[in-house]
């Protein structure tokens, strides 16, 4: 976010501002990009949601509070998948709100191709894309 005024904003305005800084991706496009290794899908939903709804096959699960540390290509705690600043990361939350803020944070780390999934996991599921069911209890 490039606004330096430090004036308070509401969350809706903040989301609008950060989303203006990059192009978000729709579920079918994200699935296609992941299928051709053009993008790394990163699921930041908390454990209870993953256990309730299942997982996207091939998506990397990274807790939101660890995201920047795990994807910073220069970081000492980075994951092997964090290969460089040109990495195309698609951040996925439950409904596509927290992921927008997370994508903005990745942009600030220099991951300029980071984006988020419009509608989040729920939109992925509604589109009929692959989901690994949650484990039986």
TIVO-2410 file (N, C-alpha, C; in nm, 3 decimals):
# residues 137
REC num residu      c1      c2      c3 atome chaine
REC   1      X   0.084  -0.116   0.000     N      A
REC   1      X   0.000   0.000   0.000    CA      A
REC   1      X   0.089   0.123   0.000     C      A
REC   2      X   0.064   0.213  -0.089     N      A
REC   2      X   0.154   0.328  -0.103    CA      A
REC   2      X   0.103   0.453  -0.031     C      A
REC   3      X  -0.014   0.447   0.029     N      A
REC   3      X  -0.067   0.565   0.097    CA      A
REC   3      X   0.014   0.595   0.222     C      A
REC   4      X   0.069   0.714   0.229     N      A
REC   4      X   0.154   0.753   0.342    CA      A
REC   4      X   0.085   0.852   0.434     C      A
REC   5      X  -0.044   0.877   0.413     N      A
REC   5      X  -0.114   0.979   0.490    CA      A
REC   5      X  -0.136   0.938   0.635     C      A
REC   6      X  -0.137   0.812   0.664     N      A
REC   6      X  -0.159   0.759   0.798    CA      A
REC   6      X  -0.295   0.796   0.855     C      A
REC   7      X  -0.389   0.833   0.769     N      A
REC   7      X  -0.526   0.858   0.811    CA      A
REC   7      X  -0.594   0.722   0.831     C      A
REC   8      X  -0.678   0.711   0.931     N      A
REC   8      X  -0.749   0.585   0.952    CA      A
REC   8      X  -0.840   0.552   0.834     C      A
REC   9      X  -0.848   0.424   0.802     N      A
REC   9      X  -0.938   0.376   0.697    CA      A
REC   9      X  -1.013   0.255   0.752     C      A
REC  10      X  -1.130   0.230   0.698     N      A
REC  10      X  -1.204   0.109   0.733    CA      A
REC  10      X  -1.151  -0.009   0.653     C      A
REC  11      X  -1.188  -0.128   0.695     N      A
REC  11      X  -1.137  -0.248   0.630    CA      A
REC  11      X  -1.181  -0.257   0.484     C      A
REC  12      X  -1.302  -0.214   0.452     N      A
REC  12      X  -1.346  -0.220   0.313    CA      A
REC  12      X  -1.259  -0.132   0.223     C      A
REC  13      X  -1.226  -0.013   0.271     N      A
REC  13      X  -1.139   0.076   0.194    CA      A
REC  13      X  -0.998   0.019   0.185     C      A
REC  14      X  -0.950  -0.037   0.294     N      A
REC  14      X  -0.817  -0.098   0.292    CA      A
REC  14      X  -0.810  -0.211   0.191     C      A
REC  15      X  -0.911  -0.298   0.190     N      A
REC  15      X  -0.914  -0.407   0.092    CA      A
REC  15      X  -0.915  -0.352  -0.050     C      A
REC  16      X  -0.995  -0.250  -0.074     N      A
REC  16      X  -1.001  -0.189  -0.207    CA      A
REC  16      X  -0.864  -0.135  -0.249     C      A
REC  17      X  -0.797  -0.070  -0.157     N      A
REC  17      X  -0.665  -0.014  -0.187    CA      A
REC  17      X  -0.562  -0.122  -0.217     C      A
REC  18      X  -0.555  -0.225  -0.133     N      A
REC  18      X  -0.452  -0.327  -0.157    CA      A
REC  18      X  -0.482  -0.407  -0.282     C      A
REC  19      X  -0.609  -0.434  -0.308     N      A
REC  19      X  -0.645  -0.510  -0.428    CA      A
REC  19      X  -0.618  -0.433  -0.556     C      A
REC  20      X  -0.616  -0.302  -0.548     N      A
REC  20      X  -0.585  -0.220  -0.666    CA      A
REC  20      X  -0.439  -0.236  -0.707     C      A
REC  21      X  -0.357  -0.289  -0.618     N      A
REC  21      X  -0.214  -0.302  -0.644    CA      A
REC  21      X  -0.173  -0.428  -0.719     C      A
REC  22      X  -0.267  -0.517  -0.745     N      A
REC  22      X  -0.234  -0.641  -0.817    CA      A
REC  22      X  -0.361  -0.700  -0.877     C      A
REC  23      X  -0.344  -0.796  -0.966     N      A
REC  23      X  -0.458  -0.861  -1.030    CA      A
REC  23      X  -0.489  -0.991  -0.956     C      A
REC  24      X  -0.609  -1.001  -0.903     N      A
REC  24      X  -0.652  -1.121  -0.833    CA      A
REC  24      X  -0.681  -1.231  -0.935     C      A
REC  25      X  -0.689  -1.356  -0.888     N      A
REC  25      X  -0.708  -1.468  -0.979    CA      A
REC  25      X  -0.833  -1.546  -0.942     C      A
REC  26      X  -0.905  -1.591  -1.042     N      A
REC  26      X  -1.027  -1.671  -1.025    CA      A
REC  26      X  -0.989  -1.818  -1.005     C      A
REC  27      X  -1.077  -1.897  -0.943     N      A
REC  27      X  -1.045  -2.037  -0.914    CA      A
REC  27      X  -1.001  -2.120  -1.035     C      A
REC  28      X  -1.072  -2.113  -1.145     N      A
REC  28      X  -1.035  -2.196  -1.262    CA      A
REC  28      X  -0.896  -2.158  -1.315     C      A
REC  29      X  -0.865  -2.029  -1.316     N      A
REC  29      X  -0.734  -1.984  -1.361    CA      A
REC  29      X  -0.624  -2.028  -1.264     C      A
REC  30      X  -0.653  -2.022  -1.134     N      A
REC  30      X  -0.555  -2.065  -1.034    CA      A
REC  30      X  -0.528  -2.215  -1.047     C      A
REC  31      X  -0.633  -2.292  -1.069     N      A
REC  31      X  -0.618  -2.436  -1.087    CA      A
REC  31      X  -0.531  -2.466  -1.208     C      A
REC  32      X  -0.557  -2.397  -1.318     N      A
REC  32      X  -0.478  -2.417  -1.440    CA      A
REC  32      X  -0.332  -2.376  -1.418     C      A
REC  33      X  -0.309  -2.264  -1.352     N      A
REC  33      X  -0.172  -2.217  -1.328    CA      A
REC  33      X  -0.096  -2.314  -1.238     C      A
REC  34      X  -0.163  -2.366  -1.137     N      A
REC  34      X  -0.097  -2.462  -1.047    CA      A
REC  34      X  -0.068  -2.592  -1.121     C      A
REC  35      X  -0.158  -2.631  -1.210     N      A
REC  35      X  -0.141  -2.755  -1.286    CA      A
REC  35      X  -0.024  -2.752  -1.382     C      A
REC  36      X   0.018  -2.634  -1.423     N      A
REC  36      X   0.132  -2.622  -1.515    CA      A
REC  36      X   0.255  -2.566  -1.442     C      A
REC  37      X   0.251  -2.569  -1.309     N      A
REC  37      X   0.360  -2.521  -1.224    CA      A
REC  37      X   0.392  -2.373  -1.247     C      A
REC  38      X   0.294  -2.296  -1.294     N      A
REC  38      X   0.311  -2.152  -1.310    CA      A
REC  38      X   0.287  -2.078  -1.180     C      A
REC  39      X   0.220  -2.144  -1.085     N      A
REC  39      X   0.186  -2.079  -0.959    CA      A
REC  39      X   0.193  -2.177  -0.844     C      A
REC  40      X   0.227  -2.124  -0.729     N      A
REC  40      X   0.229  -2.200  -0.605    CA      A
REC  40      X   0.105  -2.160  -0.526     C      A
REC  41      X   0.017  -2.256  -0.501     N      A
REC  41      X  -0.102  -2.230  -0.420    CA      A
REC  41      X  -0.063  -2.242  -0.274     C      A
REC  42      X  -0.101  -2.142  -0.194     N      A
REC  42      X  -0.066  -2.140  -0.052    CA      A
REC  42      X  -0.194  -2.119   0.029     C      A
REC  43      X  -0.230  -2.220   0.105     N      A
REC  43      X  -0.350  -2.221   0.187    CA      A
REC  43      X  -0.317  -2.167   0.325     C      A
REC  44      X  -0.375  -2.051   0.361     N      A
REC  44      X  -0.347  -1.991   0.492    CA      A
REC  44      X  -0.464  -2.009   0.590     C      A
REC  45      X  -0.563  -2.090   0.554     N      A
REC  45      X  -0.676  -2.111   0.645    CA      A
REC  45      X  -0.628  -2.177   0.774     C      A
REC  46      X  -0.696  -2.147   0.883     N      A
REC  46      X  -0.655  -2.208   1.007    CA      A
REC  46      X  -0.701  -2.355   1.012     C      A
REC  47      X  -0.639  -2.431   1.100     N      A
REC  47      X  -0.656  -2.576   1.104    CA      A
REC  47      X  -0.802  -2.621   1.112     C      A
REC  48      X  -0.883  -2.553   1.191     N      A
REC  48      X  -1.023  -2.595   1.206    CA      A
REC  48      X  -1.097  -2.591   1.073     C      A
REC  49      X  -1.068  -2.493   0.990     N      A
REC  49      X  -1.134  -2.485   0.859    CA      A
REC  49      X  -1.082  -2.594   0.766     C      A
REC  50      X  -0.952  -2.620   0.770     N      A
REC  50      X  -0.897  -2.728   0.687    CA      A
REC  50      X  -0.956  -2.862   0.728     C      A
REC  51      X  -0.969  -2.882   0.858     N      A
REC  51      X  -1.026  -3.008   0.909    CA      A
REC  51      X  -1.174  -3.019   0.876     C      A
REC  52      X  -1.245  -2.908   0.872     N      A
REC  52      X  -1.388  -2.909   0.842    CA      A
REC  52      X  -1.414  -2.929   0.693     C      A
REC  53      X  -1.338  -2.856   0.608     N      A
REC  53      X  -1.370  -2.850   0.466    CA      A
REC  53      X  -1.277  -2.928   0.374     C      A
REC  54      X  -1.161  -2.969   0.422     N      A
REC  54      X  -1.067  -3.040   0.338    CA      A
REC  54      X  -0.957  -2.949   0.285     C      A
REC  55      X  -0.879  -3.005   0.194     N      A
REC  55      X  -0.761  -2.936   0.140    CA      A
REC  55      X  -0.765  -2.932  -0.012     C      A
REC  56      X  -0.694  -2.837  -0.068     N      A
REC  56      X  -0.674  -2.832  -0.212    CA      A
REC  56      X  -0.549  -2.916  -0.241     C      A
REC  57      X  -0.563  -3.022  -0.322     N      A
REC  57      X  -0.447  -3.107  -0.351    CA      A
REC  57      X  -0.333  -3.025  -0.411     C      A
REC  58      X  -0.214  -3.044  -0.358     N      A
REC  58      X  -0.096  -2.975  -0.408    CA      A
REC  58      X  -0.071  -2.840  -0.346     C      A
REC  59      X  -0.169  -2.786  -0.273     N      A
REC  59      X  -0.149  -2.655  -0.210    CA      A
REC  59      X  -0.058  -2.669  -0.089     C      A
REC  60      X   0.027  -2.572  -0.072     N      A
REC  60      X   0.116  -2.567   0.043    CA      A
REC  60      X   0.039  -2.504   0.158     C      A
REC  61      X   0.035  -2.570   0.272     N      A
REC  61      X  -0.033  -2.515   0.389    CA      A
REC  61      X   0.069  -2.438   0.472     C      A
REC  62      X   0.041  -2.308   0.488     N      A
REC  62      X   0.127  -2.221   0.568    CA      A
REC  62      X   0.036  -2.137   0.656     C      A
REC  63      X   0.051  -2.150   0.786     N      A
REC  63      X  -0.031  -2.070   0.876    CA      A
REC  63      X  -0.008  -1.921   0.846     C      A
REC  64      X  -0.112  -1.842   0.856     N      A
REC  64      X  -0.103  -1.699   0.823    CA      A
REC  64      X   0.007  -1.630   0.901     C      A
REC  65      X   0.023  -1.663   1.028     N      A
REC  65      X   0.124  -1.595   1.109    CA      A
REC  65      X   0.266  -1.634   1.073     C      A
REC  66      X   0.285  -1.731   0.985     N      A
REC  66      X   0.418  -1.773   0.940    CA      A
REC  66      X   0.445  -1.739   0.794     C      A
REC  67      X   0.345  -1.686   0.726     N      A
REC  67      X   0.353  -1.670   0.580    CA      A
REC  67      X   0.476  -1.595   0.533     C      A
REC  68      X   0.500  -1.477   0.586     N      A
REC  68      X   0.613  -1.396   0.539    CA      A
REC  68      X   0.747  -1.465   0.567     C      A
REC  69      X   0.759  -1.530   0.681     N      A
REC  69      X   0.884  -1.598   0.715    CA      A
REC  69      X   0.909  -1.717   0.625     C      A
REC  70      X   0.802  -1.786   0.587     N      A
REC  70      X   0.817  -1.906   0.505    CA      A
REC  70      X   0.836  -1.876   0.356     C      A
REC  71      X   0.786  -1.761   0.309     N      A
REC  71      X   0.795  -1.732   0.166    CA      A
REC  71      X   0.898  -1.627   0.129     C      A
REC  72      X   0.963  -1.566   0.226     N      A
REC  72      X   1.069  -1.470   0.198    CA      A
REC  72      X   1.189  -1.544   0.141     C      A
REC  73      X   1.221  -1.523   0.012     N      A
REC  73      X   1.333  -1.595  -0.049    CA      A
REC  73      X   1.467  -1.570   0.021     C      A
REC  74      X   1.479  -1.461   0.094     N      A
REC  74      X   1.603  -1.428   0.165    CA      A
REC  74      X   1.602  -1.475   0.310     C      A
REC  75      X   1.487  -1.523   0.358     N      A
REC  75      X   1.471  -1.556   0.498    CA      A
REC  75      X   1.536  -1.686   0.540     C      A
REC  76      X   1.580  -1.690   0.662     N      A
REC  76      X   1.643  -1.811   0.715    CA      A
REC  76      X   1.541  -1.921   0.744     C      A
REC  77      X   1.412  -1.888   0.753     N      A
REC  77      X   1.308  -1.986   0.780    CA      A
REC  77      X   1.224  -2.017   0.656     C      A
REC  78      X   1.276  -1.981   0.542     N      A
REC  78      X   1.198  -2.000   0.419    CA      A
REC  78      X   1.181  -2.148   0.385     C      A
REC  79      X   1.072  -2.175   0.315     N      A
REC  79      X   1.046  -2.309   0.264    CA      A
REC  79      X   1.123  -2.330   0.135     C      A
REC  80      X   1.154  -2.454   0.100     N      A
REC  80      X   1.226  -2.480  -0.025    CA      A
REC  80      X   1.153  -2.425  -0.148     C      A
REC  81      X   1.021  -2.415  -0.141     N      A
REC  81      X   0.943  -2.364  -0.254    CA      A
REC  81      X   0.962  -2.214  -0.274     C      A
REC  82      X   1.013  -2.144  -0.176     N      A
REC  82      X   1.035  -1.999  -0.186    CA      A
REC  82      X   1.166  -1.975  -0.260     C      A
REC  83      X   1.160  -1.993  -0.392     N      A
REC  83      X   1.280  -1.995  -0.474    CA      A
REC  83      X   1.329  -1.858  -0.520     C      A
REC  84      X   1.245  -1.757  -0.515     N      A
REC  84      X   1.289  -1.625  -0.559    CA      A
REC  84      X   1.175  -1.526  -0.558     C      A
REC  85      X   1.209  -1.401  -0.580     N      A
REC  85      X   1.108  -1.295  -0.577    CA      A
REC  85      X   1.015  -1.297  -0.698     C      A
REC  86      X   1.049  -1.373  -0.800     N      A
REC  86      X   0.962  -1.382  -0.917    CA      A
REC  86      X   0.859  -1.493  -0.905     C      A
REC  87      X   0.857  -1.562  -0.792     N      A
REC  87      X   0.763  -1.670  -0.768    CA      A
REC  87      X   0.620  -1.618  -0.773     C      A
REC  88      X   0.534  -1.687  -0.846     N      A
REC  88      X   0.392  -1.651  -0.850    CA      A
REC  88      X   0.320  -1.730  -0.741     C      A
REC  89      X   0.280  -1.660  -0.638     N      A
REC  89      X   0.212  -1.720  -0.523    CA      A
REC  89      X   0.065  -1.682  -0.529     C      A
REC  90      X  -0.023  -1.780  -0.509     N      A
REC  90      X  -0.166  -1.755  -0.499    CA      A
REC  90      X  -0.205  -1.789  -0.356     C      A
REC  91      X  -0.237  -1.686  -0.278     N      A
REC  91      X  -0.273  -1.704  -0.138    CA      A
REC  91      X  -0.423  -1.735  -0.131     C      A
REC  92      X  -0.456  -1.837  -0.050     N      A
REC  92      X  -0.595  -1.881  -0.038    CA      A
REC  92      X  -0.635  -1.880   0.109     C      A
REC  93      X  -0.741  -1.805   0.138     N      A
REC  93      X  -0.801  -1.810   0.271    CA      A
REC  93      X  -0.940  -1.872   0.253     C      A
REC  94      X  -1.027  -1.856   0.348     N      A
REC  94      X  -1.158  -1.920   0.338    CA      A
REC  94      X  -1.250  -1.853   0.237     C      A
REC  95      X  -1.257  -1.719   0.239     N      A
REC  95      X  -1.350  -1.649   0.151    CA      A
REC  95      X  -1.288  -1.538   0.067     C      A
REC  96      X  -1.156  -1.519   0.074     N      A
REC  96      X  -1.091  -1.422  -0.012    CA      A
REC  96      X  -1.072  -1.284   0.046     C      A
REC  97      X  -1.073  -1.271   0.177     N      A
REC  97      X  -1.050  -1.141   0.240    CA      A
REC  97      X  -0.912  -1.135   0.306     C      A
REC  98      X  -0.886  -1.223   0.399     N      A
REC  98      X  -0.755  -1.226   0.466    CA      A
REC  98      X  -0.644  -1.250   0.365     C      A
REC  99      X  -0.674  -1.324   0.260     N      A
REC  99      X  -0.572  -1.353   0.158    CA      A
REC  99      X  -0.531  -1.227   0.083     C      A
REC 100      X  -0.621  -1.131   0.069     N      A
REC 100      X  -0.585  -1.005   0.002    CA      A
REC 100      X  -0.482  -0.929   0.085     C      A
REC 101      X  -0.503  -0.924   0.216     N      A
REC 101      X  -0.408  -0.857   0.303    CA      A
REC 101      X  -0.275  -0.931   0.305     C      A
REC 102      X  -0.281  -1.064   0.300     N      A
REC 102      X  -0.159  -1.145   0.298    CA      A
REC 102      X  -0.081  -1.123   0.167     C      A
REC 103      X  -0.152  -1.118   0.055     N      A
REC 103      X  -0.085  -1.094  -0.073    CA      A
REC 103      X  -0.016  -0.958  -0.073     C      A
REC 104      X  -0.082  -0.858  -0.015     N      A
REC 104      X  -0.022  -0.726  -0.005    CA      A
REC 104      X   0.107  -0.732   0.077     C      A
REC 105      X   0.105  -0.807   0.184     N      A
REC 105      X   0.224  -0.821   0.267    CA      A
REC 105      X   0.338  -0.887   0.190     C      A
REC 106      X   0.305  -0.986   0.108     N      A
REC 106      X   0.408  -1.051   0.026    CA      A
REC 106      X   0.464  -0.954  -0.078     C      A
REC 107      X   0.379  -0.867  -0.131     N      A
REC 107      X   0.427  -0.763  -0.223    CA      A
REC 107      X   0.532  -0.676  -0.154     C      A
REC 108      X   0.507  -0.643  -0.030     N      A
REC 108      X   0.601  -0.559   0.045    CA      A
REC 108      X   0.736  -0.628   0.065     C      A
REC 109      X   0.736  -0.762   0.061     N      A
REC 109      X   0.861  -0.838   0.070    CA      A
REC 109      X   0.931  -0.850  -0.065     C      A
REC 110      X   0.867  -0.798  -0.169     N      A
REC 110      X   0.926  -0.804  -0.302    CA      A
REC 110      X   0.872  -0.915  -0.389     C      A
REC 111      X   0.774  -0.990  -0.341     N      A
REC 111      X   0.711  -1.096  -0.421    CA      A
REC 111      X   0.601  -1.031  -0.505     C      A
REC 112      X   0.640  -0.961  -0.609     N      A
REC 112      X   0.550  -0.877  -0.689    CA      A
REC 112      X   0.447  -0.955  -0.769     C      A
REC 113      X   0.466  -1.086  -0.783     N      A
REC 113      X   0.369  -1.167  -0.858    CA      A
REC 113      X   0.268  -1.235  -0.764     C      A
REC 114      X   0.277  -1.205  -0.635     N      A
REC 114      X   0.182  -1.262  -0.540    CA      A
REC 114      X   0.042  -1.210  -0.567     C      A
REC 115      X  -0.056  -1.297  -0.550     N      A
REC 115      X  -0.196  -1.260  -0.568    CA      A
REC 115      X  -0.279  -1.343  -0.471     C      A
REC 116      X  -0.410  -1.328  -0.480     N      A
REC 116      X  -0.495  -1.411  -0.397    CA      A
REC 116      X  -0.614  -1.460  -0.477     C      A
REC 117      X  -0.678  -1.562  -0.423     N      A
REC 117      X  -0.789  -1.628  -0.491    CA      A
REC 117      X  -0.919  -1.555  -0.461     C      A
REC 118      X  -0.985  -1.508  -0.566     N      A
REC 118      X  -1.115  -1.443  -0.551    CA      A
REC 118      X  -1.213  -1.544  -0.491     C      A
REC 119      X  -1.272  -1.510  -0.377     N      A
REC 119      X  -1.369  -1.598  -0.313    CA      A
REC 119      X  -1.309  -1.706  -0.226     C      A
REC 120      X  -1.177  -1.717  -0.227     N      A
REC 120      X  -1.108  -1.812  -0.141    CA      A
REC 120      X  -1.144  -1.958  -0.165     C      A
REC 121      X  -1.117  -2.039  -0.063     N      A
REC 121      X  -1.141  -2.183  -0.070    CA      A
REC 121      X  -1.288  -2.212  -0.105     C      A
REC 122      X  -1.379  -2.134  -0.050     N      A
REC 122      X  -1.521  -2.161  -0.074    CA      A
REC 122      X  -1.555  -2.146  -0.223     C      A
REC 123      X  -1.495  -2.050  -0.291     N      A
REC 123      X  -1.517  -2.033  -0.435    CA      A
REC 123      X  -1.454  -2.149  -0.513     C      A
REC 124      X  -1.337  -2.193  -0.468     N      A
REC 124      X  -1.270  -2.309  -0.530    CA      A
REC 124      X  -1.364  -2.429  -0.524     C      A
REC 125      X  -1.419  -2.453  -0.406     N      A
REC 125      X  -1.508  -2.567  -0.385    CA      A
REC 125      X  -1.635  -2.554  -0.469     C      A
REC 126      X  -1.696  -2.433  -0.471     N      A
REC 126      X  -1.817  -2.410  -0.551    CA      A
REC 126      X  -1.791  -2.431  -0.700     C      A
REC 127      X  -1.668  -2.405  -0.745     N      A
REC 127      X  -1.634  -2.423  -0.886    CA      A
REC 127      X  -1.616  -2.571  -0.922     C      A
REC 128      X  -1.626  -2.659  -0.822     N      A
REC 128      X  -1.614  -2.802  -0.848    CA      A
REC 128      X  -1.470  -2.848  -0.867     C      A
REC 129      X  -1.376  -2.766  -0.822     N      A
REC 129      X  -1.234  -2.802  -0.836    CA      A
REC 129      X  -1.196  -2.904  -0.729     C      A
REC 130      X  -1.086  -2.976  -0.748     N      A
REC 130      X  -1.049  -3.086  -0.658    CA      A
REC 130      X  -1.028  -3.040  -0.513     C      A
REC 131      X  -1.085  -3.120  -0.423     N      A
REC 131      X  -1.068  -3.099  -0.280    CA      A
REC 131      X  -1.048  -3.235  -0.216     C      A
REC 132      X  -0.944  -3.246  -0.134     N      A
REC 132      X  -0.924  -3.369  -0.056    CA      A
REC 132      X  -1.015  -3.360   0.064     C      A
REC 133      X  -1.104  -3.456   0.083     N      A
REC 133      X  -1.198  -3.446   0.195    CA      A
REC 133      X  -1.126  -3.444   0.329     C      A
REC 134      X  -1.190  -3.384   0.429     N      A
REC 134      X  -1.130  -3.384   0.562    CA      A
REC 134      X  -1.124  -3.526   0.616     C      A
REC 135      X  -1.033  -3.552   0.707     N      A
REC 135      X  -1.022  -3.687   0.763    CA      A
REC 135      X  -1.147  -3.721   0.844     C      A
REC 136      X  -1.180  -3.850   0.845     N      A
REC 136      X  -1.294  -3.897   0.926    CA      A
REC 136      X  -1.263  -3.880   1.073     C      A
REC 137      X  -1.363  -3.846   1.150     N      A
REC 137      X  -1.342  -3.829   1.294    CA      A
REC 137      X  -1.391  -3.949   1.369     C      A
***
